[in-house]
Amino acid sequence: MAFRNLPSGPITLQNLSVPACLLGQEGDLVRCDLSIDAEGRLSGPQALAVDMAGALALPAFVDMHTHLDKGHIWARSPNPDGTFMGALTSVGADRTAHWTASDVQMRADFALRCAYHHGTRAIRTHLDSIPPQDDISWPVFRALRDAWAGRIDLQACCLLGIDRMDLYGAFPHTADLVAESGGVLGVVTYPVEGFDRLLTGFLDHAVKRGLPVDFHVDETMDASVETLRRIAEIILETDFDAPVTVGHCCSLSSQDEARALDTLDLVAKAGISVVSLPLCNLYLQDRHAGRTPRQRGITLVQEMVERGIPVAFASDNTRDPFYAYGDLDMLEVMRMATRIGHLDHGRADWPRAVSATPAQICGFRETSLAAGAPADLIIFNARSWTELHARPHSDRIVLRDGAVLDTRLPDYAELDRLMETP
């Protein structure tokens, strides 16, 4: 099979395995041909043809929940005990001590090179925006977005706890930074005193600036934590009509079944989209010293899609106190989501959750395998889902605009200088 030696130029890739859902068809994997013209777009048949022997092809990934500003700080600020509070404390201290513009830029660029190598074409990143960090990180983001234009489309979302959001003090300035950067207004919700007032004020800031919103929600196994439910109710009560995304939603999996499903009915009615972060949630949730975890932390993704709720999967944190591992490789995310969430039986449209669905939620360019679309593909030396999910596939072929990428993963040694602490 000519898997590793695709010739350049107009070509027809014959006998590929492609998810039927990405071709607008019923079924699971189907065999088909994909042709690429001289402009690097999917097209009609070309004179040169190569038999791909069933190699599995996916469109380029869209990773809609990351933290480029936190990534790769583990070497200088590890999580002392693997807990959520350990992560919060370690990141807060590291941010205060180290997050200069150059530090954030170098680590974020390192992470973007990893994502690009693995086949990602669009990323939404959250940016810690507790003042004065907002005035440091947002200009860095804008510079990165310009530098990466044409390779990875970037979108950013501000991040701070709802308990630290000063609605009529510092937060309007942060919201203005977001608006000036074409970003998304974000906050972490906790069941704090005055929650309804804070949430309504947050939405008012979004309405004033015409911004979509993105929440970190209920990242806990405490079944009594139900800010997701209240978000859905307030969205409905206020007729807020901009796009709303929620991430994590871990406590749903600990709640009484009837209560959790009733909350999901509200989420569906409110038109809210969900992004599940299986790697980070598996790492942090139900962690207790000396005790084997009983719960996986993943939210109720199967029940969500049955209600028509758009569901995506994303990387979340990479090599920082919230998740000690990861490389912004969406194949790893897809593989682990399949295993943790038992997605390998039943629906055949889960591949959309790492490409078409997050692109639609975020407003990125449509993911398409139709004629005329850019030939942004990832081809794996696998002919079935079990072959795909059994290996890391470091030999994958990444095509961007029809051309084979020739990139290398960056060396961790590049970050050594940043990890030196006084």
Beta strands, then each sheet from edge to edge (+ up, - down):
strand 1: 11-19
strand 2: 29-36
strand 3: 42-43
strand 4: 49-51
strand 5: 56-59
strand 6: 61-66
strand 7: 120-128
strand 8: 153-159
strand 9: 185-189
strand 10: 213-217
strand 11: 244-248
strand 12: 273-276
strand 13: 311-313
strand 14: 377-380
strand 15: 397-400
strand 16: 403-404
sheet 1: 3+ 2- 1+ 4+
sheet 2: 5+ 14- 15+ 16-
sheet 3: 6+ 7+ 8+
sheet 4: 9+ 10+ 11+ 12+ 13+
end
